[in-house]
Amino acid sequence: MALNHRWATVGICAFLMISSLALPALGLVQSEFIPNSDTGSISMTLTYHAGTPIGKTSAAVDRLTDAITNLKYVHATLSTSAGSRPVTDRRPAVSLRA
């Protein structure tokens, strides 16, 4: 049936495509690439070059954690360490309170 009414089919498809693109522009459909985080926590990664001693990385994260802990709304901190061939990482996480 669609082949018998080619122009009607093309017109309907074009209308639907334009309508679908117009919905977000008109504010009828909301979109968000990065959702809001209401967890009250922050996560970060500190990365050094390969071969950096884990002691140096740990000392840097300890200084960072000490500085963060002294901020007003910080409730707790947690840090983990990982050493591998390409990088040496240390990941501090911060828990906030209102």
C-alpha positions as CSV (number, residue, x, y, z in Angstrom):
1,M,0.0,0.0,0.0
2,A,2.9,2.4,0.8
3,L,4.3,1.9,-2.7
4,N,1.0,2.9,-4.2
5,H,1.1,6.2,-2.2
6,R,4.8,7.0,-2.4
7,W,4.4,10.8,-1.9
8,A,2.1,10.4,1.0
9,T,4.5,7.9,2.6
10,V,7.5,10.3,2.1
11,G,5.4,13.3,3.4
12,I,4.3,11.4,6.5
13,C,7.9,10.2,7.2
14,A,9.3,13.7,6.7
15,F,6.6,15.2,9.0
16,L,7.4,12.6,11.7
17,M,11.1,13.2,11.5
18,I,10.8,17.0,11.7
19,S,8.3,16.6,14.6
20,S,10.6,14.4,16.5
21,L,13.5,16.9,16.1
22,A,11.3,19.8,17.1
23,L,10.0,18.2,20.4
24,P,13.2,18.9,22.4
25,A,13.6,22.4,20.8
26,L,10.1,23.3,21.9
27,G,10.8,22.0,25.4
28,L,8.2,19.2,25.2
29,V,10.8,16.5,25.8
30,Q,13.5,17.1,28.4
31,S,17.0,15.7,27.9
32,E,20.1,15.7,30.1
33,F,23.6,14.4,29.1
34,I,24.9,14.3,32.7
35,P,22.3,13.7,35.3
36,N,22.4,15.7,38.6
37,S,24.1,13.8,41.3
38,D,22.4,14.0,44.7
39,T,24.5,11.4,46.4
40,G,26.5,13.9,48.4
41,S,29.8,12.5,47.4
42,I,32.7,13.5,45.1
43,S,35.2,11.1,43.5
44,M,38.5,12.0,41.9
45,T,41.6,10.3,40.5
46,L,45.2,11.3,41.0
47,T,47.5,9.7,38.4
48,Y,51.3,9.7,38.2
49,H,53.5,8.5,35.4
50,A,54.4,4.8,35.2
51,G,57.2,3.8,37.5
52,T,56.3,6.3,40.2
53,P,56.8,4.7,43.6
54,I,53.5,4.0,45.3
55,G,54.9,5.8,48.4
56,K,55.1,9.1,46.5
57,T,51.6,8.7,45.2
58,S,50.3,7.8,48.6
59,A,52.0,10.8,50.2
60,A,50.4,13.1,47.6
61,V,47.0,11.7,48.3
62,D,47.5,11.9,52.0
63,R,48.2,15.6,51.6
64,L,45.2,16.1,49.4
65,T,42.9,14.1,51.8
66,D,44.2,16.1,54.8
67,A,43.3,19.4,52.9
68,I,39.9,18.1,51.9
69,T,39.1,16.8,55.4
70,N,39.5,20.4,56.8
71,L,36.8,21.8,54.5
72,K,33.5,22.8,56.2
73,Y,31.0,20.2,54.9
74,V,33.2,17.2,54.5
75,H,31.9,14.3,56.6
76,A,34.4,11.5,55.7
77,T,37.1,10.6,53.2
78,L,38.2,7.3,51.7
79,S,41.1,6.6,49.4
80,T,42.2,3.5,47.5
81,S,45.5,2.8,45.7
82,A,46.2,0.9,42.6
83,G,49.5,0.3,40.9
84,S,49.9,-1.1,37.4
85,R,52.3,-1.0,34.5
86,P,50.9,2.1,32.6
87,V,49.9,4.3,35.6
88,T,49.9,4.5,39.4
89,D,46.6,5.7,40.7
90,R,45.2,6.7,44.0
91,R,41.4,7.5,44.2
92,P,40.2,9.7,47.0
93,A,36.4,9.8,47.6
94,V,34.7,12.5,49.7
95,S,31.4,12.2,51.5
96,L,29.6,15.5,52.1
97,R,27.0,16.5,54.7
98,A,24.6,19.4,54.6
